Amino acid sequence: METVESGSAAETEALGARVSARLAPGDVVVVSGEVGAGKTTLIRGACRALGITGPVTSPTFTIGHRYEGGTLPVSHLDLYRLEGLEGEDPALLDDYLGPDGVAFVEWPAAGAERLGRPALEIRLAHAGGERRRVEIDW
């Protein structure tokens, strides 16, 4: 595990770009942390490094976004609003989790049984002001 401290949104995005360099098609990255800890900011940095140029925003109210046009498709899921997948359509995550792209999953606990073993686990925490502590299980 590696622990990094980020002092700004730009540094958190740069860390996301560093993370993206280790990803391969089919990888799932779970991203945990408190509200406002920088999960989407880190994912935005990864998306930019993977060639995604459009807006990268949290999909809290839509469950997921799929970004095309980069070096490979990127899925960005946010399972915050789900307590679990038991009562959901069994195919809810299928369009986002596939062998052709990478997926970043915020608030992954609700989908743990469907996500399998992630390629990376990242935890972000507030460290005062704009600072964030980021733990990465490579």
C-alpha positions as CSV (number, residue, x, y, z in Angstrom):
1,M,0.0,0.0,0.0
2,E,1.1,3.5,-0.7
3,T,0.0,6.6,1.1
4,V,0.2,10.0,-0.6
5,E,-0.8,13.4,0.5
6,S,-2.4,15.8,-2.0
7,G,-2.4,19.5,-1.4
8,S,-4.8,20.5,-4.2
9,A,-7.4,19.4,-6.7
10,A,-4.6,19.5,-9.4
11,E,-2.4,17.2,-7.4
12,T,-5.3,14.8,-6.9
13,E,-6.0,14.8,-10.6
14,A,-2.3,14.1,-11.3
15,L,-2.5,11.2,-8.9
16,G,-5.4,9.9,-10.9
17,A,-3.3,10.2,-14.1
18,R,-0.6,8.1,-12.4
19,V,-3.2,5.5,-11.4
20,S,-4.5,5.3,-15.0
21,A,-1.0,4.3,-16.3
22,R,-1.3,1.0,-14.4
23,L,-4.7,0.0,-15.8
24,A,-5.6,-2.5,-18.4
25,P,-8.9,-3.3,-20.1
26,G,-11.3,-5.1,-17.7
27,D,-9.8,-3.5,-14.6
28,V,-12.1,-2.2,-11.9
29,V,-10.9,0.4,-9.4
30,V,-12.9,1.0,-6.2
31,V,-12.7,4.5,-4.8
32,S,-13.8,5.1,-1.2
33,G,-13.9,8.2,0.9
34,E,-16.1,10.7,2.7
35,V,-18.3,13.1,0.8
36,G,-16.1,15.8,-0.8
37,A,-12.9,13.8,-0.3
38,G,-11.9,14.1,-3.9
39,K,-13.1,10.8,-5.4
40,T,-14.5,12.3,-8.6
41,T,-11.5,14.6,-8.9
42,L,-9.1,11.7,-8.8
43,I,-11.2,9.8,-11.4
44,R,-11.3,13.0,-13.6
45,G,-7.5,12.9,-13.6
46,A,-7.5,9.3,-14.7
47,C,-10.0,10.0,-17.4
48,R,-8.0,12.9,-18.8
49,A,-4.9,10.7,-18.9
50,L,-6.9,8.1,-20.8
51,G,-7.9,10.6,-23.4
52,I,-11.4,11.6,-22.2
53,T,-11.9,15.3,-23.0
54,G,-15.5,15.9,-22.1
55,P,-16.9,16.7,-18.6
56,V,-16.3,14.1,-15.9
57,T,-18.8,14.5,-13.2
58,S,-20.2,12.4,-10.3
59,P,-22.9,10.1,-11.5
60,T,-24.6,10.1,-8.0
61,F,-28.1,10.4,-9.4
62,T,-27.7,8.3,-12.5
63,I,-25.6,5.4,-11.1
64,G,-23.1,5.6,-13.9
65,H,-21.5,7.4,-16.9
66,R,-19.7,5.7,-19.7
67,Y,-17.0,7.8,-21.4
68,E,-15.9,7.0,-25.0
69,G,-13.4,8.6,-27.2
70,G,-10.2,8.0,-25.3
71,T,-7.6,5.2,-25.5
72,L,-10.3,2.9,-24.1
73,P,-13.8,3.2,-22.7
74,V,-14.1,4.4,-19.1
75,S,-17.0,3.7,-16.8
76,H,-17.6,5.9,-13.7
77,L,-20.1,4.5,-11.3
78,D,-21.4,5.9,-8.0
79,L,-23.3,3.5,-5.8
80,Y,-23.9,6.0,-3.0
81,R,-27.7,5.8,-3.4
82,L,-27.9,2.0,-3.3
83,E,-27.9,0.0,-0.1
84,G,-27.2,-3.2,-2.1
85,L,-28.0,-4.8,-5.4
86,E,-30.5,-7.4,-4.1
87,G,-33.6,-5.5,-5.3
88,E,-32.0,-4.1,-8.4
89,D,-32.1,-5.3,-12.0
90,P,-29.5,-8.0,-12.2
91,A,-28.0,-6.3,-15.3
92,L,-27.8,-2.9,-13.7
93,L,-24.0,-2.8,-13.8
94,D,-23.4,-4.9,-17.0
95,D,-23.1,-1.9,-19.4
96,Y,-20.3,-0.5,-17.2
97,L,-18.3,-3.5,-16.3
98,G,-16.8,-5.3,-19.3
99,P,-13.6,-6.6,-20.7
100,D,-13.1,-3.7,-23.1
101,G,-12.7,-0.8,-20.7
102,V,-11.9,0.2,-17.2
103,A,-14.3,1.1,-14.5
104,F,-14.0,3.4,-11.5
105,V,-16.6,2.7,-8.7
106,E,-17.3,5.3,-6.0
107,W,-19.0,4.0,-2.8
108,P,-18.4,0.4,-3.9
109,A,-19.8,-1.4,-0.8
110,A,-23.3,-1.7,-2.3
111,G,-22.0,-3.6,-5.3
112,A,-19.1,-5.6,-3.8
113,E,-20.5,-9.0,-4.7
114,R,-20.9,-8.0,-8.4
115,L,-17.6,-6.1,-8.7
116,G,-15.3,-9.1,-7.9
117,R,-11.8,-8.4,-6.8
118,P,-10.7,-4.9,-7.9
119,A,-7.4,-4.2,-9.7
120,L,-6.9,-1.3,-7.3
121,E,-8.5,0.0,-4.1
122,I,-8.2,3.7,-3.4
123,R,-9.3,5.5,-0.2
124,L,-9.3,9.3,0.2
125,A,-9.7,11.3,3.4
126,H,-9.8,14.9,4.3
127,A,-6.5,16.1,5.8
128,G,-7.4,19.7,6.5
129,G,-8.2,22.5,4.1
130,E,-7.5,21.4,0.5
131,R,-5.3,18.5,1.7
132,R,-6.2,14.9,1.1
133,R,-4.7,11.7,2.3
134,V,-4.9,9.0,-0.4
135,E,-4.2,5.4,0.2
136,I,-3.7,3.1,-2.8
137,D,-3.6,-0.7,-2.6
138,W,-1.7,-1.4,-5.9
